[in-house]
Amino acid sequence: MSKTLTLILLTLTLALAGCAGESSSAAPAPAEDGRLTIVTTIGQITDIAQIVGGEHVQVVGLMGPGTDPHLYVASASDVDKLQNADIIFYNGLFLEAKLEDVLEQIGQNKPAVAVASGIDPSRLLASPAYVDEHDPHIWFDVTLWREAVLVVRDTLIAQDPANRADYEANTAAYLQQLDELHAYVQAQADRLPAEQRILITAHDAFSYFGRAYGFEVRGLQGISTDAEASTADVQNLATYIAENEIRAIFVESSVPVRTIEAVQAAVRDRGWEVVIGGSLFSDAMGDAGTAEGTYLGMVRHNIDTIVGALLGE
């Protein structure tokens, strides 16, 4: 554990000491305007909380566009936000690796809920990097992300039963949109012949996408961006791309582009020209106010970019 995280934990422990006798299952006191204050980690969860909670919540997201949750460390201002929250939602499955101890600590005194907790473990993929852990990138399979929405809905109902009808209505409408999104992604993927469904990205975040929509997926870095790709990783991946004459590879908005550029150069040395087919949103969404700043828009952008580049459109 880093010195920074240790200091944050000590600060948090002292701050919460006065309320240690409270039950974590007790309904939180409402904010002054009657809304629940919700703090979330990644933008995908922020999006769910805003949609399901509607007018009854105020949502504060810790991680904005371009932020890598694998490397994110809580700041003093983050601790303040967590202290003032009525409910905290995070992904879990060790996605927020450097923040997880803080979340577990604060969860002893108020609801801190991992949205992945609602998913049947049999539907989770094993992590290739961490023993006894699962791949945390569940949002890339839209059918799995539906389950995360239900976790948010049920938590809000438990904490604010007076507004149950609104939470249920908001959820039902959003689930319909997710079903339509899943069908769209599948239809776009079906435009690609099976032998062209090879997705190569900066890090190994798209395995759930690959399983759900029939893609072979390879990432230069592992499931976490915490470790740098080695020269051997670059060379091995370049050989694979050249031998299979793959048309396009992709960068990610939350991962430095230089890693994929190194692969592109190594492929060129092998006599094959691979293009960078565009930037995908993986661990972070786009800017607020843009289509890609929503989960629905992010997923549509990704599948359109992937299919278009691999088809050479």
C-alpha positions as CSV (number, residue, x, y, z in Angstrom):
1,M,0.0,0.0,0.0
2,S,1.4,3.4,-1.0
3,K,2.1,6.1,1.6
4,T,-0.6,8.2,-0.1
5,L,-3.2,5.6,0.4
6,T,-2.2,4.9,3.9
7,L,-2.6,8.6,4.8
8,I,-6.0,8.7,3.2
9,L,-7.1,5.6,5.1
10,L,-5.9,7.1,8.4
11,T,-7.7,10.4,7.6
12,L,-10.9,8.5,6.8
13,T,-10.7,6.3,9.8
14,L,-10.4,9.3,12.1
15,A,-13.2,11.2,10.4
16,L,-15.6,8.3,10.7
17,A,-14.7,7.3,14.2
18,G,-17.5,9.5,15.6
19,C,-20.2,7.6,13.7
20,A,-18.8,4.1,14.2
21,G,-21.8,3.1,16.2
22,E,-24.3,3.8,13.3
23,S,-25.7,0.9,11.2
24,S,-24.6,0.9,7.6
25,S,-28.0,-0.3,6.6
26,A,-29.8,2.7,8.1
27,A,-31.4,5.0,5.6
28,P,-29.3,8.2,5.2
29,A,-30.6,11.6,6.1
30,P,-31.8,13.4,3.0
31,A,-29.8,16.4,1.6
32,E,-31.2,19.8,2.3
33,D,-33.2,19.8,-1.0
34,G,-34.4,16.3,-0.3
35,R,-32.2,14.6,-2.8
36,L,-29.8,11.7,-2.0
37,T,-26.2,12.5,-2.6
38,I,-24.5,9.8,-4.6
39,V,-20.8,9.4,-5.2
40,T,-19.6,7.1,-8.1
41,T,-16.3,6.1,-9.4
42,I,-16.2,5.5,-13.2
43,G,-18.4,7.5,-15.6
44,Q,-20.4,4.5,-16.7
45,I,-21.7,4.1,-13.2
46,T,-22.3,7.9,-12.9
47,D,-24.5,7.6,-15.9
48,I,-26.6,4.8,-14.4
49,A,-27.1,6.7,-11.1
50,Q,-28.2,9.8,-12.9
51,I,-30.7,8.0,-15.1
52,V,-32.2,5.7,-12.5
53,G,-32.2,8.3,-9.7
54,G,-33.5,11.1,-11.8
55,E,-34.7,14.2,-9.9
56,H,-34.3,12.4,-6.6
57,V,-30.5,12.3,-6.6
58,Q,-27.5,14.5,-7.0
59,V,-24.6,12.5,-8.4
60,V,-20.9,13.3,-8.0
61,G,-18.5,11.2,-10.2
62,L,-14.9,10.9,-9.1
63,M,-13.4,9.8,-12.4
64,G,-13.9,12.0,-15.5
65,P,-13.0,11.5,-19.2
66,G,-9.6,10.0,-19.9
67,T,-9.2,8.8,-16.3
68,D,-7.7,5.4,-15.8
69,P,-9.4,3.7,-12.8
70,H,-6.7,1.1,-12.5
71,L,-4.2,3.8,-11.5
72,Y,-6.6,6.2,-9.7
73,V,-5.6,7.2,-6.2
74,A,-8.1,9.0,-3.9
75,S,-7.3,12.6,-3.1
76,A,-8.2,14.5,0.1
77,S,-11.1,16.1,-1.8
78,D,-12.3,12.6,-2.8
79,V,-12.4,11.6,0.8
80,D,-14.5,14.6,1.6
81,K,-16.9,13.7,-1.2
82,L,-17.1,10.1,0.1
83,Q,-17.7,11.3,3.6
84,N,-20.6,13.5,2.5
85,A,-22.3,10.9,0.3
86,D,-25.5,9.1,1.2
87,I,-24.6,6.2,-1.1
88,I,-21.4,5.2,-2.9
89,F,-21.5,3.1,-6.1
90,Y,-18.3,1.6,-7.6
91,N,-17.6,-1.2,-10.0
92,G,-15.7,-3.7,-7.9
93,L,-13.8,-6.8,-9.2
94,F,-10.6,-4.9,-8.4
95,L,-11.2,-2.3,-11.1
96,E,-10.6,0.6,-8.7
97,A,-7.6,-1.2,-7.3
98,K,-5.9,1.7,-5.5
99,L,-9.2,3.0,-4.2
100,E,-10.7,-0.3,-3.0
101,D,-9.4,-0.2,0.5
102,V,-10.9,3.3,1.0
103,L,-14.2,2.1,-0.3
104,E,-14.2,-1.0,1.9
105,Q,-13.4,1.2,4.9
106,I,-16.1,3.7,4.3
107,G,-18.6,0.9,3.6
108,Q,-18.5,0.0,7.2
109,N,-20.5,3.2,8.0
110,K,-22.7,3.8,4.9
111,P,-23.8,2.0,1.8
112,A,-20.9,1.5,-0.5
113,V,-22.1,-0.9,-3.2
114,A,-20.2,-2.7,-6.0
115,V,-22.5,-2.8,-9.0
116,A,-20.8,-6.0,-10.1
117,S,-22.1,-7.7,-7.0
118,G,-25.5,-8.3,-8.8
119,I,-23.9,-10.5,-11.5
120,D,-23.9,-14.3,-11.3
121,P,-20.3,-15.2,-10.8
122,S,-20.7,-17.9,-13.5
123,R,-21.1,-15.2,-16.0
124,L,-17.8,-13.5,-15.1
125,L,-14.5,-14.1,-16.8
126,A,-11.4,-14.9,-14.9
127,S,-8.7,-12.3,-14.6
128,P,-5.5,-13.4,-16.4
129,A,-3.5,-11.2,-14.1
130,Y,-4.8,-11.7,-10.6
131,V,-5.4,-15.1,-9.0
132,D,-9.0,-15.7,-7.7
133,E,-10.1,-12.4,-9.3
134,H,-12.4,-11.7,-12.2
135,D,-12.1,-9.4,-15.2
136,P,-13.7,-6.2,-14.1
137,H,-14.7,-4.7,-17.5
138,I,-18.3,-5.9,-17.3
139,W,-19.8,-2.9,-19.2
140,F,-18.6,-4.2,-22.5
141,D,-21.3,-6.9,-22.5
142,V,-24.5,-4.9,-22.5
143,T,-26.5,-7.8,-21.1
144,L,-24.2,-7.8,-18.1
145,W,-24.4,-4.1,-17.6
146,R,-28.2,-4.5,-17.3
147,E,-27.5,-6.3,-14.1
148,A,-25.5,-3.4,-12.8
149,V,-28.5,-1.1,-13.4
150,L,-30.7,-3.4,-11.3
151,V,-28.2,-3.1,-8.4
152,V,-28.4,0.6,-8.5
153,R,-32.2,0.5,-8.7
154,D,-32.5,-1.8,-5.7
155,T,-30.1,0.2,-3.6
156,L,-32.0,3.4,-4.2
157,I,-35.3,1.8,-3.4
158,A,-33.9,0.4,-0.1
159,Q,-32.5,3.8,0.9
160,D,-35.4,5.9,-0.4
161,P,-38.6,3.7,-0.6
162,A,-40.9,6.7,-0.9
163,N,-39.7,7.2,-4.5
164,R,-39.8,3.5,-5.4
165,A,-42.2,4.0,-8.3
166,D,-40.0,6.6,-10.0
167,Y,-36.9,4.5,-9.6
168,E,-38.7,1.5,-11.1
169,A,-40.1,3.5,-14.0
170,N,-36.7,5.1,-14.8
171,T,-35.1,1.6,-14.7
172,A,-37.7,0.0,-17.0
173,A,-37.2,2.7,-19.6
174,Y,-33.5,2.5,-19.5
175,L,-33.5,-1.3,-19.7
176,Q,-35.5,-1.0,-22.9
177,Q,-32.8,1.3,-24.3
178,L,-30.1,-1.2,-23.3
179,D,-31.9,-4.1,-25.0
180,E,-32.1,-2.0,-28.2
181,L,-28.4,-1.2,-27.8
182,H,-27.4,-4.8,-27.5
183,A,-29.4,-5.6,-30.7
184,Y,-27.6,-2.8,-32.5
185,V,-24.1,-3.9,-31.4
186,Q,-24.9,-7.5,-32.5
187,A,-26.2,-6.3,-35.9
188,Q,-23.1,-4.2,-36.5
189,A,-20.8,-7.1,-35.5
190,D,-22.7,-9.3,-37.9
191,R,-21.6,-7.1,-40.8
192,L,-18.0,-8.5,-40.3
193,P,-17.1,-11.9,-41.5
194,A,-16.1,-14.2,-38.7
195,E,-12.4,-14.2,-39.8
196,Q,-12.3,-10.4,-39.6
197,R,-13.6,-10.2,-36.1
198,I,-10.2,-9.6,-34.5
199,L,-9.9,-6.7,-32.1
200,I,-6.5,-5.4,-31.0
201,T,-6.4,-2.6,-28.5
202,A,-4.0,-1.0,-26.0
203,H,-4.9,-3.1,-23.0
204,D,-6.9,-6.2,-22.4
205,A,-10.3,-4.6,-21.5
206,F,-12.6,-6.0,-24.2
207,S,-12.9,-9.7,-23.3
208,Y,-16.5,-9.4,-22.4
209,F,-17.2,-7.6,-25.6
210,G,-15.4,-10.4,-27.5
211,R,-17.4,-13.2,-25.8
212,A,-20.7,-11.4,-26.3
213,Y,-20.3,-10.4,-29.9
214,G,-18.0,-13.0,-31.4
215,F,-14.6,-11.2,-31.5
216,E,-11.2,-12.5,-30.8
217,V,-9.6,-9.9,-28.6
218,R,-6.0,-9.1,-27.9
219,G,-4.6,-6.3,-25.8
220,L,-1.0,-5.1,-25.8
221,Q,-1.0,-4.6,-22.0
222,G,-2.7,-6.9,-19.6
223,I,-6.1,-6.5,-17.9
224,S,-4.7,-3.6,-15.9
225,T,-2.7,-0.7,-17.2
226,D,-0.5,-0.7,-14.0
227,A,2.3,-2.5,-15.8
228,E,4.1,-1.3,-19.0
229,A,4.1,-3.5,-22.1
230,S,7.5,-5.0,-22.7
231,T,9.5,-4.9,-26.0
232,A,8.7,-8.6,-26.4
233,D,5.0,-7.9,-26.0
234,V,5.2,-5.4,-28.8
235,Q,7.1,-7.7,-31.1
236,N,4.9,-10.7,-30.5
237,L,1.8,-8.7,-31.2
238,A,3.3,-7.2,-34.3
239,T,4.1,-10.6,-35.6
240,Y,0.6,-11.8,-35.0
241,I,-0.9,-8.8,-36.8
242,A,1.4,-9.1,-39.8
243,E,0.9,-12.9,-40.2
244,N,-2.9,-12.5,-40.0
245,E,-2.9,-9.3,-42.2
246,I,-5.1,-7.5,-39.8
247,R,-6.3,-4.2,-41.3
248,A,-6.7,-2.0,-38.1
249,I,-5.8,-1.7,-34.5
250,F,-7.1,0.7,-31.9
251,V,-6.1,3.2,-29.3
252,E,-8.1,3.9,-26.1
253,S,-9.0,7.2,-24.7
254,S,-7.6,6.4,-21.2
255,V,-4.4,4.8,-22.3
256,P,-1.4,6.6,-23.9
257,V,-1.3,6.3,-27.7
258,R,2.4,5.6,-27.8
259,T,1.9,1.9,-27.0
260,I,-0.2,1.2,-30.1
261,E,2.0,3.4,-32.2
262,A,5.0,1.2,-31.3
263,V,3.0,-1.8,-32.4
264,Q,2.1,-0.1,-35.7
265,A,5.8,0.7,-36.4
266,A,6.8,-2.9,-35.6
267,V,4.2,-4.3,-38.0
268,R,5.5,-2.0,-40.7
269,D,8.9,-3.4,-40.2
270,R,7.4,-6.8,-41.0
271,G,6.1,-5.6,-44.4
272,W,2.5,-5.1,-43.5
273,E,0.7,-1.8,-43.1
274,V,-1.8,-1.7,-40.3
275,V,-3.8,1.5,-39.6
276,I,-4.9,2.9,-36.3
277,G,-8.6,2.6,-36.8
278,G,-9.6,5.1,-34.2
279,S,-9.9,5.7,-30.5
280,L,-12.2,3.5,-28.4
281,F,-13.6,4.3,-25.0
282,S,-12.7,1.6,-22.6
283,D,-12.3,2.5,-18.9
284,A,-13.6,6.0,-19.3
285,M,-16.3,7.6,-21.3
286,G,-16.2,10.8,-23.4
287,D,-16.7,14.4,-22.4
288,A,-19.9,15.5,-20.7
289,G,-22.4,16.8,-23.1
290,T,-21.3,14.6,-26.0
291,A,-23.0,11.4,-27.2
292,E,-19.8,9.5,-26.1
293,G,-20.2,11.0,-22.6
294,T,-23.1,8.5,-22.1
295,Y,-22.9,4.8,-21.9
296,L,-25.3,4.4,-24.8
297,G,-23.2,6.7,-27.0
298,M,-19.9,5.3,-25.9
299,V,-20.9,1.7,-26.9
300,R,-22.3,2.9,-30.2
301,H,-19.2,4.8,-30.9
302,N,-17.0,1.8,-30.2
303,I,-18.9,-0.7,-32.3
304,D,-19.2,1.7,-35.2
305,T,-15.5,2.6,-35.0
306,I,-14.4,-1.1,-34.8
307,V,-16.6,-2.4,-37.6
308,G,-15.9,0.6,-39.9
309,A,-12.1,0.3,-39.5
310,L,-12.0,-3.5,-39.9
311,L,-14.2,-3.2,-43.1
312,G,-12.0,-0.4,-44.4
313,E,-14.9,2.0,-44.6
